[in-house]
């Protein structure tokens, strides 16, 4: 009973996406509370959270309005499922509001219905099953393969984990599943050939996708999955012309387009949705994270007219849509989302994000311009990557991709939380959208100090 939290953690808690050995030896990093863009650990030390949790705490920590909405919803109706046509007022109101918001803010009037889950992973699983179901209903059961991209992150359930294009998530679990294919990430900085323009690089990526479709047979390809900006794979904005070419190709071969906006939705890129920013016309869109700013677990899969019309038309003959979760449309989670949307709209939270992102990028580039191991600094809105290389001139990686992990550890010692990403040697910065300019400047200064403190270790690692 007198054990501290670290001791209890070591003997009781199974951590997600963590090294069991490292956690056992070094112990957990325990946070006790947060307010705005700052979190505090169990020892009382403050950190500027430049990761917004996991890209998700968009409105910042500790908003009383959301806590009050959750408390009220819990007292009024603590649970209601959506099975068999049942519903609750918060689920209905949120679906209607979300659909209207996406139609108007993402220039996507063709979106038709909202299906709720609890996480980005299950949203992608839901979309996967919808894709299969749709093709069965239209009499094309052979059209079942799906194409994702190397470096993509779509979650870690079996279907979503297979769509994810990062081998570290696959190797222990017999993934990816049969029928899931991956093409190259459109990462211009790493992937461009000497002298190749961004537009030419994008065209080559589209050509590779075309070659994959033709090799497999377009009659077998059901859907293409993509994040508007690749997040966990390294914060990779799409190169000029990429999505235009991709969407033309998909239309040519009657292939569905699934946009994974779990990270990019709700202002992260500087616009309400990446779909609107990059002029995407998806058949399905997946949302989570910023939907509730992580105050409650909730996801949404928005399905377009093309699929909904088939599902609706076939329902009387084929029966119920046999998919869903106990917590689909949980009334307390939906109430939290409605409160978050109230805050985002009433406080115009998305409006300054693009300018904040430009400030963050420009300041990082200036502050780190002489750092010998920084290869690239890029981003979209408040999604930024700093890529570390043992030799930026030749783009040689550190052995074991250790460089960015070394930097992230030193940056945390300076009181800033960043994230060392798992596929590319990148530390990502994605602070709460409400972060003040002064706090952003302070975080940049601390980050730069941490990157400079890491130089001796980086130099040693670079020569290993």
Secondary structure, DSSP 8 states (H G I E B T S, - for coil): ----HHHHHHHH---TT--HHHHHHH----EEEEEBTEEEETTS-EEEETTHHHHT-TT-B--HHHHHHHHHHHHH-S----GGG---HHHHHHHHHHHHHHHHHTT-TTEEEEEEESSHHHHHHHHHHHHHHHHHHTT-TT--EEEEETT----SSHHHHHHS--GGGTTTTT-S-TTEEEE----HHHH--TT--HHHHHHHHHHHHHHHHHHH-GGGEEEEEE-SEE-TTT-EE--TTHHHHHHHHHHHTT-EEEEE-TTTTTTTTSSS-HHHHTT---SEEEE-GGGTTTSS--EEEEEEHHHHHHHHHHHHHH-------TTTT-HHHHHHHHHHHHHHHHTTTTTTHHHHHHHHHHHHHHHTTT-TTEEEEEEETTEEEEEE-SBTTTTB--GGG-HHHHHHHHHHHTTEE-EE-SSSSEEEE---TT--HHHHHHHHHHHHHHHHHTHHHHHHHHT-
